[in-house]
Amino acid sequence: MRKHTSALVRVLAIGASAAALMVGVSGCASSSKLPPAPIVASTATYAYLVGPGDTLNITVWRNPELSLTVPVRPDGKVSAPLVDELVAQGKTSSEIARDVEKALSKFVRDPVVTVIVTNFVGPYSEQIRVVGEATKPQFLPYKQKMTVMDVMIAVGGLTDFADGNKATIVRASEANKRYSVRLQDLVKRGDISANVEMLPGDILIIPQGWF
C-alpha cells in the first residue's frame, strides 16, 4: 500500500511540475507578442555622423600643403596641419569643415575647406548591431534606407539553429521599444512583405529555436 501511495505522490508531483512549466511557457509566449516593425522607418532628413574609424579627406582650397587624408582616432578626434585636437565624432562632414575653417582662420585668410568621409564606420550610437543566431554576428554602419534584408546579407543569413520568426528589433531611437520581425519568412521563404527598414542604433536579436 505504501508503494502505491509513494508512486501516486511522484506522479502527482511530476504532473504539477509539468503544469507549472506549461504555465511559464504560455506566459513567456504571451509576453513575447510584440508589434511588427514598421515597413518604412527612415526619414529624408537623415545626415551621416562621423565616428571613430572613419577616414576624412580634408581639402583646403588653394592650400595643398594643408590638405590631407586623416583617420578619426578612437577618442573621436582628428589632428591636421595648424589644427590640433579637433572633435569629429558625432558631427556631419559639413560641420567638421566649418570647424576646420574656424581653426585655420587664425593663420590663413578666408580658408575654404571641404571634408569628404571615406571608410564609413560611424559613431557607436548609430551602428546596427546583430546578435544571436546570425552566421556572422557583428556591427554594421547605418546607411539611409537600409533594410533588414541588407543586414541579413551582410551577416551571412541565419544559422541552422535560428528561430528567425521570433527575432526582435530593439529601437534605440524610440526608447528601446521592441518590434517583431519575420526573418525566417524573409530569408528562407522569400517573403518580401517581411522586409522592414532599419534605423540608426537598432539592435537585431535572433533567438535560438527549440527543437
Secondary structure, 3 states (H helix, E strand, C coil): CHHHHHHHHHHHHHHHHHHHHHHHHHHHHHHCCCCECCCCCCCCCCCCCCCCCCEEEEEECCCHHHCEEEECCCCCEEEECCEEEEECCCCCHHHHHHHHHHHHCCCCCCCCEEEEEECCCCCHHHCEEEEECECCCEEECCCCCCEHHHHHHHCCCECCCECHHHEEEEEHHHCCEEEEECHHHHHHHCCHHHCCECCCCCEEEECECCC
